Structure formats: C-alpha cells, structure tokens
C-alpha cells in the first residue's frame, strides 16, 4: 500500500497490507491477551493510558508532521487535534473508575442485588482519517480502559498515524497482545467483519456503516456507527454581532477543509440580515490562506481523498445549473496537489444536492428564510441527524428551534464542537450508539446482574 502526500502527490511510504489470515491470527492473539489485561483493574489500566497521553504530548511535533503529510491537514490544525484529543484522557481519569465500578443496589434482606460491568472482550475499531486522534481516542482508549483488547484498523489515508498509536501504546505499557493494528483497505475491513469479534465500532460514511451493520447483525454483538451528517446552522435576525456570526459560521464550515462529520454543511439566514451576513462570510472565506499544509498560516490544506474533488465539482456544477450563484472559489487548483478553493453558493434550495447530500469538503450553500418556522422545516429536511445549530441573542427562541431538531447534538451560538462530557451520537443516517460521556465509557462493557443469598 503506497502512502501518498495529497499536497505534493509524492510517495512518502509503502506499507504491507495485512491478509485475511493475518487478521484472523491477530484476533486469536488478542483473545489470548485480553483476560490478563482485564485482570489488571481499571486504575492500573488508567495509569498506562495516562503514560500514553504523556508520550503523545512529548512527540506532538513529529506526530503532527506525520498527520499533515498523509492527510493534507494544515499543520496547526494537526497540532490542535493532537492537543485537543487529550481531553479524552482527562475525562477517563476523572470518570472511568466511577462508571465501571460495581453497583450495590440492594444490600439488605434475603437477596443481595448488584451489577458488575464486564468487558465485551475483543473489539474491532474501524476508524476514520479526517480526525484520527479524536475519533480513534473515542473508541480505542475507552475500550482499553474498560478492559477490552482492540484490533484497530486505521483508514488507509491515516495508516501512518495508526501505527504511531500502536507504537506509543506499547511503549506506555499496553501489552502487544492487547492492542494491534490491521493495515489495508476495504478488503481488510471486510475480513474483520467476517471474523467473530465481540463488538464493532466504526467511524465513516453512511454507505459503509450500513454495510457493516447488515454484515455483522447475525453475530448478535454490539455495533456502534458514527456516520456522516448534513448539519444545518440557522442565523437568526437578532444575533448580537453579524460579522462575528459569519466568522464563526465560516470556520464551522471550512475547518479541516470541511472534512468533518459535524462540519456546518448548510446555512439558513433570516432575510432581515441575509445580505450583511453573506457579505461578511464571503469576506472571511476570501481571507483564508490556501496552500502548503506545512505553512503555519495555511487554513485550507489539501483534500485528503482526490476522488472527493469530483463529488464537490458535481455538487457545485449541479447547483449552478439550477440557478445558484457562486460568490467565491469553486475550482480545483492547477498544479501539484489535491487543492480545492473554498466555495460559497447563494440562491440555493433543497432541489440541489449541495443542500441535501453530504459534501465533506470546502463548500457551503446559504439559503434565505423569512421565519423560524421556515428554517425549522428546512433544517429537518434531511435523512441525517448528527448536529444542528442556531445563532441568536435569545436563548428561549433558539431552544424552541433546537427542540424540534432530531439530532444527537444541538448548539446555541457555537457549532462543530465535541466535548467528552457529553454523549456523541447520531440519529437516522448519522449512526447508532454513543461514544464519550458516561454512556461512552459503558459502551465497552456489558452488565452482569448478581442476585446473591448469603
């Protein structure tokens, strides 16, 4: 498997893909190692994961350069991701022992009743390339702390980062038969699905998630899917600062080249402030520096998957053919690298793919609305249910809109944000199950009810 730098199109490494037989061998190795790992106890496992976090911190610059070289993510955004993901470890240190401890429910009488939480066993984590630290930590760190062994398959577009996870987990003290990687593309992923793991945790597209859940359903084991989104943002006419709202909305749409499941993918603006908001947003986007991801001032780096450019072009061109207007950007840059100018489209509607289908790139459509009711109807017009956001000076007015949203997360005056204190979950085509929070800790254990008569 050849690893290509999307900013230079140069080969930066070559890795050997794992065969189905190797994946099967690793599953057996992990089964042999899991029980001893479970026997260590939560506090000891936390100590090891804490050491892992310190090792990552000590090597942030090297790891950021690896991440940038294989994904095209701007170097400062790579640093931000690595440093920001550490809050998952802080969350585990604060909460894991509490949420994994046995619960005594009835301590008097003829029958004593309690719950113990046991690991699932050996879990498969098929992960994503766009935020490998964030989405990876959400699964494999929580799974390890809960006492599971993990087979981690990084995306083929972030395999070098995945191997760094393995290296530093082992250095921190996670046994080699407790965390292992599987390197390769969809063939390796399919081999994992055909084996008998005790749980499957996937981050990626709806189409792949649907295939996974259909394939592993007969195994009757836990499956969690963190999938895509078509996340709406509504800008009300009472926002305190239109310019700042536009700046925040633009960042929510274009950070990491818009390659985020919870990126703002469509914007609705009240007609009373529409023109001013659009003017300020376009001004902000035109100021974004596009180019070499290793440059600390770059905000728009390379598109990670070159085939995504065709999808973006298709959405933009279809919208233009149906009457939308392009205010800036919208072209793949000529020359070396997979670069795409950030695009702002207005005059859009829900007959256009840009307002209905996930874009996963640096493009945004802005639609004018005349009322909160119209905004609600348009925001709800989607098969996805990950996040939705409202910018407004009026909390109650914002809540009235957010209460109508069938999404796992809602935002008031913020967007594109994940906190380990809160469950991260999707509805509809955005997935099933929750990571993070107390629910994300207990996602990796199964309860056993004890009814004991002394």
N, C-alpha and C positions, 0 to 999 in steps of 0.2 A: 504494500500500500504506500503510494507516494504522497508525501505531505507537501502541499503547495502553499506558498505565501500568497494570499489573494491580492496583496498590494504590489507585489513585484512579479508575480507569476513564476517565481523561481522555486525549484525543488529545495526544500530545507531538510528533509529527512526521508528515510524509507523504513517502513516497519513491516514485519512479517505478520500477516493476518492469521488468526487462530482458525484451526479446523474444527468441525463439529466434535470430533473425537477428543481434541484438547479441551474443549469446553466441558465435555462430559467428565473428563478426568478431574478438572478443577472443581466441579460440583462435588465429586466424591471426596476430594481433598478438604474442601470446606466443611463437608459433613463431619469428617473426622476431627476437625479442629474446633468446631462450634461449641461442643459441650464444655471443654476446658475454659473457653472464653466466657461462657455463661457462668461458670463456677467462680470466676474472679470476683463477681459482685459489681454493683453499679459504681461505687466510689472508686474502685481501682480502675475500672474502665474509663471513668471520667478523668482520672489523672493522666491516663495515656492520651486521651483525646486533647486534653489541655496542652500536653507536650507537643502534640502535632500542630496545634494552633501557634505555639511559640516558634516552632521550626518554620512554619509558613511565613510568619511575620519577619523572621530573620533573613528570609530569602525572597522578600517581596519583589525586589527589583528584577532579579533573574526570572522569577515566575511571571511577572508582568510582561517581560520581553518575550517569553515563550508564548503566552496567551495572545499577545498582539501579533506575533509573527505567523501564527496559524489561523487566526480568525479575522485579522484586519481591524480589530477593535483599537481605537485610539489609546495610546499608552497611558494617558492619565485616567481614562475610563477603566483600563485594566487594573491600575493601582487601586482605583476606587472600589472596584468589585472585590478584589482580594482583601482589602482592609475592611470593607463593609460586611463581608460574609462572616467575619469573626464574631459578629453579634449572635450567630447561631450557637457558637461555643459558649459564650457568656450565658445565653438562655439555658443551655443544658446544665451548666454549672449551678445555676440558680434553682432549676426546677426538676431535673431528671430524677433525683432520689425521691422527691416528694411524690411524683406521679407514677413512679414504678414500684413504690413500696406496697407491701401487703396492707390490706384494709380489713380491720376487725369491725364487723357490723353488729354482731350480737355476741356479747361477752359474758352474759349470764343466762341461766336457765338450763334446760335439759340438753339443748343442742346449740353448740357454738358455731357461728357462721362467719366466714371470712372469704376474701378474694385474694388470690395471688396472681401476679402478672408474669407470664412465661414468654420467652422469645418465640417468634414464629419459627425460627430455625435458620435456614439458609435462604436469603432473599436475593433476587436479581434486580439490579438497578440499571435500567437502560436510560442513559442521560442525554442531555442536550448540549449544543455547542455555544449557544448565544450568551449564557451566563453560567459556565460550568461550575464555578465556585458556589454561587448562590443555590442553584437547583441541585447540584451534587450534594452539598452540605445538608440541604433539607432532607435528604434521604439517607445517604450512607453514614453520616455521623450519628444521626438519631438511631438508625438501625444498629450500629455498633454499640452505642451506649446501652441500648436495650438488651444486648446480649446475643445478637444475631451475627452470623457470618455473612459476608456480602461478596457477590460477584458483580463487579462494576464494569459495565460496558460504556465507555465514553463514546460520544459521537465521533465518526471518522474525521470530522472537522476540528476536533479538540482532543485528539488522542494523546498528543504530547503532554498536555496538561493532565490528562487522566493518569498517565504513567508517573507524573510527579506526585500526584495524590498517593499512589501506591508506594512510591519510594519513601515519602515522608511519614506515612502511616506506619510503615515497617520500622523506620528509624525511631519513631516515637514509642514503639513497643507493641503495636498490634501484630500478632503472630502472622507469619506468611501463609498459614493455612486458615486464616480468618478473613483476610481481605485480599482479593485477587482481581486482576483486570482481564477483560476479554477484548482483544483488538480486532477491528474489522468493520465491515459494512452490514448491509441488511441480511446477508447470508448468516453471519454470526448471530445477529439478533434473532433470526428465525430458529437457529439451533438452540438458543436459550429458551425460546418459547416451547420447544418440543421436549425439553427436559423437565423433570419434576422438582422445581423449586417450591419453596414454602410461601412465596409471595412474590409479586411482580410490581415494580414501581417504575413508571415511565414518565418522562417529560418530553414533549414534542408535539407533532401535528395531530389534528383530529383523525385524519385518514389512517395514520399508523396506530394511533390509540385504539381506534375501532377494530383494526385487525388484531391487535394484541388481545383485547378483551374477548373477542369472538374465538380466538385460538385457545386461550387458556381457561375459558369458562368451565369446561368439563373437569378440570382439576380440582375445582371447589376450594381454591385458596384465595387469600386476599389479593385484590388488584386495585392499584391506585393509578390514576391517569391525570397528569397536569398537562392540559392541552392548550390550544390557541385561544384567541379572543378577537372580537371586533369591538373594542372598548370605546364607548361614547363619552364625550365631555360636553356638557351644556354650560354656556356662558350666559348668565342672566343679565338683565339690563341694569341691575343695581350694584354690580361689582364696584368695589371701592376704588380700584385702580385698573383701568382698562389696559394700560401699557404693561403693567406687571402681570396681569392675567394672560396677556398674549405671550409674554416671555415664558411664563410657566407652562402654558399650553404647548408652545413650540418645543420646549425641552422634553415634555412628556411624549410628544410625537416623534421626535428625531434623535433622542439619546440612543446610543448604540446603533445608529443608523435605522432606528425604528424596529430593530430586530429583537423585539421583546413581546412576550405573550400579553403583557399588561400595558404595552405602549398605547397611548391615545391613537386610535385609528380613524376616528370620525369626530368632527366638531360641529355643534349646533350653537348658533349665536342669535340672541334676541335682536330683532330688526332695529330696535332703538339705538343699539351701539354697534351694529354689524360693520358698518363702513370703517369706523375708527379701529375696531378690533382687528379687522383684516389688514388694514394698513400697518398697524404695529407688528402683527405677526410676520408679515412679509418682510418688513424691515429687519426683524430679528433673524429670520432664516437667511436672508441675503448676507448677513454678517458672519455666518458660520464658515469657518475655515475648513475646506475640504482638501484632502491630500494625504501625504505621508503619515501613517499612523504613529510612527516613532517620534514625530514632532509634537512637543508638549502642547502646542497651541491648536493642534488639529481637533476639530469636533466631529467631523464626518470622515470616517475612515473608509476602508474598502468593504464592499459587500462580501460576506463570507462565502456564500454559495453562488458561483457565477450564473447558474441556471435561474436564480431568482430574478435576475435582470429582465429576462423575457416576461416573467409574470408581472413585474412592475410596469414594463412598457405596455403590456396588454391592457392593464387596468387604466393607465393614463390615456392611451390612444382611444380606448372604447369610450371613456368619459368625454373626451374632446369631440368625438364623432357624434355624441348625443347632446352636445350643446354646452358642456362645461368650458370654463376659461382657465388657462394656465397663467398664473401670476409670476412664477419664478421656477427655474430648474426644469427637470424632466428629461435629461439626456444622460446616456452613458458617456463618460469622458473617453475621448480618444487616447490611444497610447497604452502603456503598460498598466496592468492592474484592473480590478473589477470595481470601478468607481461610478457612482450614480448621483447626479446632482439632486439635492432635496427639492421636492416638488410641492407646490401649494396650488390646489384647484378650488375654484368657486363656481357657483352656478350648477352645483351637483344635486343629485336626487337619488332616491332609492331604486331607480331603474338602472343605476350604474353599479358595476362591480365594486368600484372603489368605496362605496358606502355599504356594501353587503358582504363581500368576501374578504377574508384576512389578507392584508397586504404584506406584512412582515418586511417592511423596507421604508426608506425615507420619503414617503408620500403621504399627503393628507388632503382630505376633502372637507370643505367648510360649507355648511348649509344654513341659510337664514330661516328663522322661525318667528312666528308672531305671538306665541303664547307658551306658557309652561305646558299646557295640555298637548300642544302640537309637538313640543320637544319630547315629552314622555312617550307619545305614540311612536315617534321615530327612533328613540333610544331603545325601545322594546322590540323593534322590528329586526330581530336577529335570532339565529339559532344558537349563538354563543351566550355565555353567562359568566364571564370572569370578573371584570370590574366595570364600574360606571362612576362618573364624577360630575359634580356641579360646583361651579364657582359663583358665589353670591355673598352679599353682605348680610343676608337674612337667614339665620340658621333654620328657623322653622319652615321657611319657604323651601330651602334646599332639602330638608328632611322629607317634606311632602313629595318631592320628586324622587328622592333616593328610596323611599319606602315602596315605590312602585317598581323598582328595578329587581329583576330576577337574576341577580349576580351574587357571587360569593363574597365580593368586597365592594364597598361603596366609599367614595371620598367626598369630603366637603373642603373646598379651597386647597386641594392637593391632588396628586394623581401619580400613577406609575411608581407606587411605593409598596414595599413589603416589610412587615415587622414580624420578628419571631414570636412576639407575644400574642399574635392573632392567628387564627387558622387561615391557611392559604388553600382555597378550594374553588372549584368551578362548578357551574351548573350547565345542563344541556351539553352542547358540543365542546364545552370547555373542560370537561372531565368529571371524574368521580373521586371521592375521598378527600382527605385533608392532610396537609403537612403543617409543620410548625404548631405553636401553642401547645397546650396540654393534649389536644387531640392528635397532634403530630408526633408527640412522644409515644402515646399509646397506640398509634397506628402500627407499631412494630412489635407489639406484644398481643397475647391472647389471654383472656381471663380464665382462671380456673376457680370454680366455686367449691369451698370446703364446708362441709356440714359434719361437725365432729361431736360425738357424745363421749365425754370422759368416762 
